[in-house]
Amino acid sequence: MEESHAMIGGDGRYSYAKNSNLQKVAADDVKPLIAGAIAENLDIQRVRPIPDIFGVADLGCSVGPNTYFAVKNIIEAVVQKYKSEGCHDSNLPEFQVFFNDHVSNDFNTLFANLPVERQYFAAGVPGSFYHRLFPKASLNFVYSAYALHWLSKAPPEIGDLDSASCNKGRLYYRNAPNEVGQAYSAQFAKDMESFLSARAEELAPGGLMMILMSGRKEGTLPIQSSLGPQYQPLESTLLDLVNEGIISKDKMDSFNMPIYAPSTVEIQTIVFENGCFDIVRLLARNHNFSRMPTAQECRAGFEVIFSKHFGSKNMDQLFDRFSKKIAGMPPLSGDDLIRYSLNIILKRKP
Ligand SMILES: C[S@@+](CC[C@H](N)C(=O)[O-])C[C@H]1O[C@@H](n2cnc3c(N)ncnc32)[C@H](O)[C@@H]1O
């Protein structure tokens, strides 16, 4: 069954709204990419199935504020494109923006903080982006940032205590046996195919889709994921709690983060096999970790999934200890400093 783990809602100390600056920096960085993709690839004569309405969706938008900046950047770039083709202000389309996330996302906070001066009509669309969410050909631009690395679920066999491929004692698949990495890769391929098939129905011909997500260096195995250093101290904190009898060993052994960082070749293969999109751009950008995510940032993203599996009563203890553990660690160095993010732009084939 598909899992759903939204970020922490509201605007409290551990909320995603207050702890998503790393994602904001990454999304700001691609503002020129959005503008360039729209200027060069949006065919405004073809892309509007319903005259005068331009549909934008942010899939996995969370609670803001990053989604507001992204949507503003997209709309500014589309307006610019229309004007560059001679369209007057009075003839611009009206923008309908759909904010999507899991049903359990805090949509109240998202809507309460929508920019007052916005140039669009806003609607929330709850549900998993691994299924259909919109009517046929009703969208013109789909955006998704730092959400598609969340799988619909961890590969079931690696959490099965009776299976030979159970990923015991690990939170994640870095440095696991190769078959564990392969199981993650296969789950990602299945999920991504479901995602593309649903979007192929919903995106109008000529419509664009921009995906930002964590990725992996080309030519490396899944188990060499560069996301590992981020998870290692969390894994070690959980193992401390197991050794002290606070968390059971079976609980630890059966848990795996449903997160995967693919390579560009994996994405390319899935997109070709799906057959409904042209690849406009696909690149892995490497950048140095400016810093490790703080305990508060990890809590904003992971508390929901951890408390479902390990129990909410253990969360203060887990994240307090994690905070002390990372404070005592030497700074990252060498390859551990490098992260990869994928910039993917696809165009719906006619
Ligand atoms: C790290 S947050 C990114 C939020 C925002 N896009 C940003 O850049 O700040 C990932 C979001 O993806 C959502 N998400 C993960 N899997 C999803 C799915 N299958 N369907 C819809 N949303 C999903 C999570 O609930 C979460 O809000």
The ligand as a Tripos MOL2 file, in Angstrom:
@<TRIPOS>MOLECULE
LIG
   27    29     1     0     0
SMALL
NO_CHARGES

@<TRIPOS>ATOM
      1 C1         10.7090   18.3030    0.8980 C.3       1 LIG1
      2 S1          9.0570   18.7390    0.6200 S.3       1 LIG1
      3 C2          9.2520   19.8900   -0.7200 C.3       1 LIG1
      4 C3          8.2080   20.9480   -0.6750 C.3       1 LIG1
      5 C4          8.3300   22.0570   -1.7130 C.3       1 LIG1
      6 N1          8.1550   21.5400   -3.0570 N.3       1 LIG1
      7 C5          9.6380   22.7880   -1.5900 C.2       1 LIG1
      8 O1         10.4190   22.7800   -2.5520 O.co2     1 LIG1
      9 O2          9.8910   23.3560   -0.5300 O.co2     1 LIG1
     10 C6          8.3920   17.2990   -0.2120 C.3       1 LIG1
     11 C7          6.8680   17.3420   -0.3260 C.3       1 LIG1
     12 O3          6.4620   16.3320   -1.2400 O.3       1 LIG1
     13 C8          5.2590   15.7840   -0.7400 C.3       1 LIG1
     14 N2          5.0540   14.4530   -1.3620 N.ar      1 LIG1
     15 C9          5.8440   13.3590   -1.2500 C.ar      1 LIG1
     16 N3          5.3100   12.3330   -1.9130 N.ar      1 LIG1
     17 C10         4.1450   12.7980   -2.4760 C.ar      1 LIG1
     18 C11         3.1330   12.2000   -3.2830 C.ar      1 LIG1
     19 N4          3.2140   10.9170   -3.6590 N.pl3     1 LIG1
     20 N5          2.1000   12.9630   -3.6820 N.ar      1 LIG1
     21 C12         1.9980   14.2740   -3.3210 C.ar      1 LIG1
     22 N6          2.9400   14.8950   -2.5360 N.ar      1 LIG1
     23 C13         3.9840   14.1510   -2.1260 C.ar      1 LIG1
     24 C14         5.4920   15.7120    0.7630 C.3       1 LIG1
     25 O4          4.2740   15.5570    1.4690 O.3       1 LIG1
     26 C15         6.1720   17.0430    0.9930 C.3       1 LIG1
     27 O5          5.2590   18.0530    1.2910 O.3       1 LIG1
@<TRIPOS>BOND
     1     1     2 1
     2     2     3 1
     3     2    10 1
     4     3     4 1
     5     4     5 1
     6     5     6 1
     7     5     7 1
     8     7     8 2
     9     7     9 1
    10    10    11 1
    11    11    12 1
    12    11    26 1
    13    12    13 1
    14    13    14 1
    15    13    24 1
    16    14    15 ar
    17    14    23 ar
    18    15    16 ar
    19    16    17 ar
    20    17    18 ar
    21    17    23 ar
    22    18    19 1
    23    18    20 ar
    24    20    21 ar
    25    21    22 ar
    26    22    23 ar
    27    24    25 1
    28    24    26 1
    29    26    27 1
@<TRIPOS>SUBSTRUCTURE
     1 LIG1         1 GROUP 0 **** ****
